[in-house]
Structure formats: C-alpha cells, structure tokens
C-alpha cells in the first residue's frame, strides 16, 4: 500500500497507551479524562486530558491488517526524535502494530484450511498475509526493541520457508531480514554492557572488556551467516520468478547488511565484516546492472553503497599509496557515490551521508602523495564531518574526531607562532639573527 492509500484512514490518538510490553492485547477506550494532562504525541483536538489513558484508534473505513502494518511503519519512520518514548516507538505506532497483529491473527485463522502450495489465488493471498504477519513481528521487534518479537518473527519465516520447500524468494528474504535483525540485536546488547549510567559509580570498562564486547560470539556469527545465505537464495529465486520486486528486495537486503556491518569492529571481526560488505555490494552491483536509475537517483541507496565501499576499503588497506593499495579503488568510488548522494539531498544534508563522505575523504589522504591534494582532501573531510556533527550533535565519537581534526589545524598555527618569543615576528627574528652574525664577525 502506498502512502496515499494510508491517508484514507483517519487516525486519532485520544489518549496515550499504557507502558509498552511484549504482549499484544486489544486496546480499550479510556473512560475518564486526566484533568487536562496531555501526552506529547496526542493529536486529538477534542481531547480534554489523556496522560494516564490509552491510544484509541478511529477509522472512517476499516483498514486491513496490511494497511495497519504500513501505517505503523510510517509512524515509526516519522516519529519525532527525543519525544520521550523510552522504548524507541511512539504510542501511536505501538497501537497500530497491536491492531495489525490482531487482524493478522484473525486472517491466519480464517486461512488455516488453505494449502499454501496449491497454486490457487486463495493460496497466494493467504501466503502473502502470512509473510506480512511475520514481517510485522520483525518490525515490532526492531522498533521496540524486543528480542522475543524478533525470535517469533524469525520462527514464522522459518515455518513459511519450510512449508514452501525453500522455493519462495520472499520467505527467504524475510528470513534474512529476521536473522540479521537478531544479529544486530545481539550486537546492541553486547555493546550496552559497556554503557554506564550517569549516577553509576563503577569504573570505566577496561580495554579488555571493550574488546570482549566488540568481538562477536558464535550465535551472532551464525545468525549473520544465515542471513547472508537466505538473502542469496531468496534474491536468486526472485530474479527468476518476480523480477519486479527483485531490485527493491536486493536494495533492502543491502541496507540491512550495511546497517549491521557498520556496527562491527572491523579490526576484531574482519572475516565476518568482509562477508557482510561483499554480499551487500554484490546485491547493489546487480541492481545497478539491471536498473541503474534505482541507485543513481536515490540518495539513500547511494549512501548505503558508498558506506559499504568505504568499509571494504578499510578491510583491504595495506598501508601503501596509490594503485599499490587495493583500498584506493574502493575509497575513490565511495567518494564519488557519496558526493552524488549529497548533491541529491537538501541543502542541510544528511548526517549519515556527510559522515561517511568525511571518513572516506580522510582515509584517502593516506592514499595519495601530492601535498596539495592531501590538504584539499583533509579540508573536505573536516568540513563534511563538522556538518555531520551539527546534524547529529549527540554523536560523541564523531565529536571527539572533529575536535581532534580542528585542533590539529590550531596546533599547526600555534606551533608556528611559538617559534618566536616576546612578540617578535619573522622579519624581526631574521634581523636579530643577522646582527648576531655581524657581531661575531
């Protein structure tokens, strides 16, 4: 369903919901107002108070489960940052997901008697509902986030893949998304162990603890490998049977792989990272060969592509200069793609694009030997990374890097001035030196 279709359904938040949980139960309308208190995301102009109640969904026409799922995804994508939703999902989004899952379950029961493999129109419809249901569970798991929901979504895709005897491309791609989502969830949990609360008296994690958290374990590696295999098998089937969806699903697979890949410590997990980025780039190259416009005119896809190539450059960097370093080809193409993405974006730019472009420029300073070229690339890197920080001011790692880059410029200037003491300028210093030589003579 496209956005225009979604807009035909009227959505109104009469009150916020109770705290998020992994259970999905039908919502009940609130019975009393809360003395004029309102949730930040309340959109009902007639609401007299809702801070202690629940979201009430009202529709002019009853939406289908797929419609509700689409609206929920749009709500997640459009959620305001910093809106106070601790779970990462707005009350409206969760209410829509709840209702979508409720409707999917009703339809699954209604289709229980249908053989999904009989080739009939009814079977195709029932299969599509089950695929969307599983995708909805994964989407909820990613948005909340919830490990249990991700596991349930993965199980549902596994069952569908088995039922369809591993010959349905959409089921396999869905399984790939579910598996890589689980791997990403494990990565976040591992890194979360290093986070200290503001009032925590514990010492900063040691280097050994940081490395232990950054090093992936067997369960996570297995999930990532499984995702890569599922994407490969699923996209190969789609290329033969559903060419219209093949390109879009290839881009989606690359996006999921890139998002997971950039969370890896490349130094400690080089082998897996190489497989992840190689797979993502392969899928994007296939799309570019088949339908270049889907990539060349889409800033988001260009950013994903450029980010993957920059990561590949880091993985193959042999510390040589120019053509003697295989990283050169990757990083130069990354700069080209990311620059194109920046051109397609608004004047303010995009934090992810600018950061990736800045990092690529910075890496390239070690791959060229012309001093003027090096300085131009360094200045470009500093400018792009500084702009990225303006758009993403809570990125502490980026802030440290930008401070270091800007500090290096200042230090160079200070070092030059410090050569001359007591306010002497260069001419005065040279004159003093000449007088000293005359006195000695």
Buried (B, 14 or more C-beta within 10 A) or exposed (E): BEEEEBEEBEBBBBBBBEEBEEEBEEBEEBEEBBEEBBBEBBEBEEBEBBBBBBBBBEBEEEBBBBBBBBBBBBBBEEBEEEEEBEBEBBBBBBBBBBBBBBBBEEBBEEBEEBEBEEEEEEBEEBBEBBBBBBBBBBBBBBBBBBBEBBBBBBEBBBEBBEBBEBEBBBBBBBBBBBBBBBBBBBBEEBBEEEEEEEEEEEEEBEEEEBEBBBBBEEEBBBBBBBBBBBBBBBBEBBBEEEEEBBBEBBBBBBBBBBBBBBBBBBEBBBEBBBBBBBBBBBBBBBBBEEBEEBBBEBBBBBBBBBBBBBBBBBBBBEEEEEEEBBBBBBBBBBBBBBBBBBEBBEEEBBBBBBBBBBBBBBBBBBBBEEEEEBEBBBBBBBBBBBBBBEBBEEBEEBBEBBEEBEEEEEEEEEEEEEEEEEEEEEEEEEEEEEEEEEEEE
